[in-house]
């Protein structure tokens, strides 16, 4: 199974992005409004410049009282691990586990942001696939 399969089955295909110059307060509003845990940071041309999560905010709150008015670029992860829509789910699960990341932007070969997957999306897809295979095996066994 490919990442494109996961993206096609997501209820909401929209990728929520935020400008690097937006404030952390703006980011928190966006995360709450869309009930998401991370946001892709993109410049005006939709090029991925970073990713920022709730964890990034929490980890920096204790060191900076003025964090809410700081720019998102000051707390984002700038070296973003991305994947291609044709990558396999198992490969991306491996990368996410190894790198300890929960969200991965999906970027097409021409550099366009086409989606984002979370480790939860991938695990749900894998569980659904296993349940389908189990049902098929049960049906086969009961036929004979």
Secondary structure, 3 states (H helix, E strand, C coil): CEHHHHHHHCCCCCCCEECCCCEHHHHHHHHHHHCCCEEEEECCCCCEEEEEEHHHHHHHHCCCCCHHHCEHHHCCECCCCEECCCCEHHHHHHHHHHHCCCEEEEECCCCCEEEEEEHHHHHHHHHHHHHHHHHHHHHHHHHC
